[in-house]
């Protein structure tokens, strides 16, 4: 007689969301603390956006319908990137336009604080996008079900210096977004796909315009 023994179902792993939540809260707090920013949107707008992005992450942690909320989380994150990207570009264009017009309301300190807000938002939105699209997303990476990678991280060739089941998490993508916005080029993680290269080019361009045009002008005004 043959006895069929069922193998235990493989545990579906969920990547912790607390680093993502901390990054979002830190950006919201920094935007709230920056005085006198020049922006096209009301002061409460970042808080609403932050709550909308954080809500499905909390639901992933607290509810049993994780697969459904993971899809919702992915959709909202992608929509956040599009809306935040349009808003960032609009704010940047507004700042540059005010500088060109020589508006009296744009002092050095206000211009500098506004440039910090644009730069920080730029880093966050691209970090979230990188985290969601690389290798199929965080859960696809955690369960080794992802597609080919968009970025090659140095840990992939570190051998015994990293755990055998190492995979990139949000902190790695946050560093990728930060270094791209700071160095205007790849640092430790190399882009492997066309979409990764195009996204890094876009992030670098926004960061370059913010630092070289807006922040530099603000420092020049403050220096005089």
N, C-alpha and C positions, 0 to 999 in steps of 0.2 A: 504494500500500500504506500502510495506517495503522499507525503504530507507537504502541503504548500505553506511555507513560512513567509509571511509578509515582512518585507524590510521596513524599518521605521521611516516615516516620512521625513524628508530633509527639512530642517528648520529654516524658515524664511527669515533672513537677517535684515534688520532695519538699521540704517546708519543713524547714530545719535544726531538729534537736531539742535542740541543746546549750543554748539559753536555757531551755527547759523543764526539762531535767535539772538545770541550775544552780539554778533556783528551787526545785525539789523538794529537792535536797541542802542548800540554804541553810536551808530550813524544818526539815528533819530535824536539822541541826547546831544550829540555834537551840533546838529543843526539847530536845536532849541537854544543852545548856549551861545551860538554865534550872534553877536549883537548887530542890529541895523543892516541886515542883508538886503540886497536889491534882488527881488524875485518877482516873477510873474504870477505866482500862486499865493493863496492865503497861508497864514502861519500854521493853521491846523492841518493843512494838506498832507505833510509828511507823516503825521500821526495816523491819519486814516489809511494811508497806503501801507504803513508798517503793520497795522492791525490786520489788514486784508491779507498780507503776505504771511504773517505769523499764524493766523487762524488755522489753516489746514495742517501746519506743522504740529500744532498742539493736538489737533484731531488725530493725526497719525499716531501720536504717543498715547492718547487716552482712549481711543475707540478700538473696537474689534474689526471694523471694516477698513483695514489698513490699505488694501489694494485700491479701493475706491478713492480714499483720501490722498493716496499717493498720486493718482491721476489728476485729482483736483489741484494738488500742490504743484505739480509740474506745469499744468495749464496756467495757473495764477502766476507762477514764477516767470514764465515766458511772456505773459501779458504785462507783468511788472517791468520786464526788461524793455519791451517796446514802448510803454507809456513813459517810463523813467528816461529812456533814451531820447524820446521826442522832447520831453520837458527839459532835460539837460541841454540839448542843442538849442532850444528856444531861450533858455536862461543865458547861455553863453552868447548867443547872438544879441540878446538884449543888453548884456554888459558891454560888449564891443561897440554896439550902436550908441550907447550912452557915452562911452569914451570918445567916440568919433564926433558926436554932437557937442561934446564939452559940457554936458549937463551939470548944473551947479549942485544937484543933489548927490552926485557921485564923488564923495571924498575918498582919500586914500585908504582910510580904515574900512569904510563900507565896501569899497571895491575889493580889498584884500579878503575880508570875511566872505564876500560873495564868491570869490574864486576858490576859497577853501571848500565851501559847500558844493560847488560844481565838481571839484576834483574828488572829494570823498564819495559823492553819489556815483560818479563814474566808476570808481574802484568797486563799490558794492554791487552795482548792477551787472558788471561784467563778471565778477567773481561768482555771483549766483548763476549766471548763464553758463559759465564754464562748468560749474559743479553739476548742473542739470543735464548738459548735453554730452559730456565726455563718456564714452563707452556705454551709452544707453542710460546714464543716470546713476544716482548713488546706490539704489538697491540692486541694479544690474551689476554694478561693480562688486558690491558686498556679497552677492550670491554667484559671482563668476559667470554671469549670463549675458554680459555686455557684448557689444560689437567691437570692432577695431578701435583702438584709442585715437583721440584727436591730438593728444600731447604725450610725449615721451618724458617721463620723470626720471631723475638720476637714480632713484632707488631701484628701478627696474634692472640696472646693471651692477648693483652694489653687492650682489651675491650674499655671503653669510653675514654681512653687516646689517641687514634688515631682516625682519621676520619673514618666513617663507610665504605667508598669506598676506603680505603687505599689499595695500591698495590705497590710492589717493583718496583723501577725505576733504571736507570743506576747507580745512585750514590750508591744505596744499593749493587749492584753487584761489583762496584769498591771497596767499603769497604770490601766486601767478598774476592775479589782477593788480596787486600792489606794485610788483616789480615791473610789469609792463607799463603801468602809468608813471613810474618813476624813471626807469632806464630807457623807455621808448623802444625796447627791443627785448627778445627772449633772454632770460638769464639762466635758470637751471633747467626749466622744462622747455623742450623743443616742440614746436607745432609740426604735426605730421600731415594734416589734411588742409585742403584749400580753405574750408570754412574757418578753421582755427586761425590760419594766417590772416584772413580777411578781418576777423573779429579783433585780433590783436592790433592790426593796422588801424582799425577804427578807434579802439580804446586809446592807442598811442597818440592819434591825431587830436582827439578831444583833450587829452591831458596836455599835449604840447601847446595847443592854442590857449588853454587855461593858464598854464605856467608862464609861457613866454610872452603872451600878449597881455592878459589881464593882471596876473599876480605881479609881473615885472613892472607894469605901469603903476600899480598900487604902491609898490615899494619905492618907486621913483618919486611919487607924490609925497609919500610919508618922509622921504629923505630930504625933501626941499621945504 
